[in-house]
């Protein structure tokens, strides 16, 4: 039998889907931000770019999104490292390894809805604390969702990201044979703490850096969780842009195109950085 030749159009079609269409959308957003395209296009203008300096909403949304993404991924990384470096026996047997897979199959909207029912002032914990006499009213329960600091959003992202990073770090730990390396360093006089801090943790972070950055990008552009657990203000970038795009006032569209273009360009820059880190990690592993 002759070997089956790969279908030639697959790779160009894939390139069109992952590169061509996003770039086309990015170009449309750029043209819309300068008044060339769109329902109210009247010709080239830079007024929307000039007005950007007087519109603090986008800057606040960007800072808020960076805070949410940085806190969520940072907490997830710390928890995953602590579990992998200090609880190897627990990760290799018992129910915990299986339980880590449960959040990975749950949609983000389901996690957000569950936390809303659990942590809101009308939720389960608030009602239980009221029944136990820990709070004298529902309003006395602390604001854990739809709060200014984004505690509910961060917690939801941690619940989704922490198990994934734990499994990733554990796979790298076993592949790099860090257990044997730890025994070797102990015979040379290094303490377990020194091994974890100076050898194991840097190696795990370096090997997992592309995936950690990808998790940061995904959290930065999340929509479902901040839509349900966030406030109308401040908003994360995705909610801020969609809100502007869906308003009935068509005069808001060029500003929404501008915001979308800037966010997409920034995320593309992070993706390019991710590809460089992935290539470097592949070279080091080779």
N, C-alpha and C positions, 0 to 999 in steps of 0.2 A: 504494500500500500504506500502511496505517496504521502509524505507528511503534509498535514493541513496547514496551509499558509495563513498567517494572521490576516484578518480583514484590514485592508489598508486605510479605509476612512475612519477607523476608530480613533487613532491618535489625533488627527486634525479636528475631529468632532469634539474630542475631550478638550483640546486646546481652545476651541471656540467657546465651550461652555465655561471653562475656569479662567480664561484670560480675555478672550474677545468680548464676550457680553459684559463682564464687569468693567472693562476699559471703555466700552461704548456707553454704559451707564454713567461712568465717571465723566466722560466727555460731554454727555448731555447735561449733567448737573453743572459742569463748568460753564457751558454755553447759557444755561438757564440763569446762572448767577450774574451774568453780564447782560441779560435782557435780549439775547439773540433768539432763544427758543422759549416756548411756554405759551400759555393762554393769553398773557398780556404783553407778549414780546413786541417792542416798538423800536428795536435797534440797539446797537451796542451802547452800554452805559456802565460806568463804574460806581454808581451811587450806592449800590448794595454793599460793595466792598468797603466804600468809605464809611457807610453807616455801621459796619461791623465794630468799629472802635467805640461806638456809642451804644452798642447793644451788649450788656453784660451777661445776657442769658446763656449764650453759647460758651463763654469763658467759665461761668459757674457750672454749667453742665459738664464741661470737660474736666474741671478740677474735681467735681463730685464723682464722676466716673472713674478718674484716676485713683481717688481715695477708696472707692468701693472695690475696684479691681486689685489695687495694691494690698489692701487689708485682707481681702478674701484669699488671694493666692498666697500672701505671706503667712497667714495663719495656717492655711492648708499645708504649706511646705514644712513649717515648724512641727505641726502635729504628726505629719507623715514621717519626718526624720526621727522624731522622738520614738515613735512606735517601731520603726525599722531598726534603729540602733540600740534600743533598750528592751525590746520585747520580742526577740527572735523566737523564743520558745513558744510564745503565744501565737505568733504568726504562722508557725509551722505545724500546729495541731490545734484542735478545738474548733469551736464554731466561728471564731472571728474571721478567718480567711474567707469563708463562705458569705458571711454577713457583709463583707466589704463590697461584694458584687451587687447587693440589693439596690443601693442608691443609683448605680450606674444604669439600671434599666428603667428608672423612673423619669418621666418627662419633667422638665423644669417647671412647667405650670402646675403639675400635681404637687411637687415639693412646695411651691409657693403657697398653694391653696391649703396644704396640710399645716404649714407654719402659721398661716393666717388664722386657721381655726384653733391652733394650739396657743398662740402667743398674743393674740389681740386682746383688747380690754373686755371684749364680750366672748372670749374664747375659753377653752377648757381650763387652762391654768388659772386664769383670773377667777373663774367661778369656783374652782376648788379652793383657792386661797381665801375667797370670801366666805365659803362654807366653814372653813377651818378657823375663821376669825383672824387670819393674818392681815387682811385688809378690811376696812370698814365700808367700802363701796367699790363698785367696778372702776370708777375714775381714779381710785387710789392705786390701782395696779400700774406698774411702770410701763411706759410706752416702748414696746419692743418691735412693733411693726408700724409701718407708715410714720416713722420717726425721722427727725432731721438728720441724725447721724447715720441712718441706714443700717441699723443693727440687724433688722430682719432680713434685708437684702444680703448682707454679708454672711449671716448664718446660713441662709439658703444656699449660697454659692459654696460655702465651706462644706456643707453636707454633700454636695455633688462633686467637689474637686478633691477633698481630702482622701476619700477611698481610692480614687483613681491614682493619685500621686503615691499613695502607700503601696499599691500593687506595682507601680512602676519602679519605685525605689527598691522594693523587695526583689524584683526581677534583676535589677542591676546589681544588687548586693550579692545575689547568688551567682550571677554570671561572672562577676569580678572576683569571686571566691574571697570575699572580705573576711569571712569567718576564719579561714586558714591564715590570711594575712594578719588578722588580729592576734592569733596565737603566736605567729612569728615575731611580731613586735613585742609581745609580752616577754618572750624569751630574751629579747635584747634589752629589756629593762624599762620599756614604755608602759605606762599605766593604761587601763581601759579607757579612761577619760581622755588621755592624750591621743589614743588611737582614734576614738570617735571624732574628736575635735579637729585633729590635724591631718588625718588620713581618710577616714570613711566619709565624713560629711562633705569635704571638698570634692572627693571623687564622685559621690552621688549627685551633687549639685552640678558639677561640670558635665557629666554624662546626660543628665536630665534637663539641662538648660533649654534646649529647643522646645521640649514639651511643656516646660513651665511657662515659657514665653507664650506658647500657643494657648495655654490656659488663661493667661493674662489677657490676651487679645480677645478670646471668646467671652470672658467676663466683661471686658470693656464694652463689647457690642451687644450684650445681653438685652433682651426686651421683655420677655414674659415675667420674669421675677420682679424687676423694678416696676413694671406696670401694676402689678397686684400689691406688692409690699412697700412701694415707694409713695412719696407725697407728690402733689402737683408741683411743688417747688421746695427744694431743688429737685431737678430731674436728671436722670442719666441721659447720655447723648442720644441713644436710640429712641427713647421716649420723647425727648425734646424735638428731634427731627420729625418723627411721625406725627406729633401733635401739630406742628406747623404745617405739614403737608396736608393734613386732614381738616384744617380749618375751612370755614365757608368763605373767608376773605381771600380772594385770589391774589391780592397784593402781598400776601405772606409767602407765596410760592418761591419767588426769587431768593428770599432770605433762607428758605428751607433748602433750596438747591445749593446755595453757598455753604450752608452748614454741612449738608451731606457730602459735598465735594471735599471740604477740609477734613472731615472725619475719615472718609474713605481713603484720601491721600495719606493721612497719618497711619491708618491701619496697614496700607500697602507698604509703607516704609518699615513698619514693625515686621511684616511678613518677610520682606527682603532681609532684614536682620536675622529673622528666624532661619531662613535658608542658609545664610552664611554660618550661623552657629551649628546647624545640622551638618553642613559639609565639613566644618572643622572637627565636630565630634566624630564623624565617620572616618576622617583621616587619622585621628588619634586612636580610635578603636582598631583601625587596620594596622 
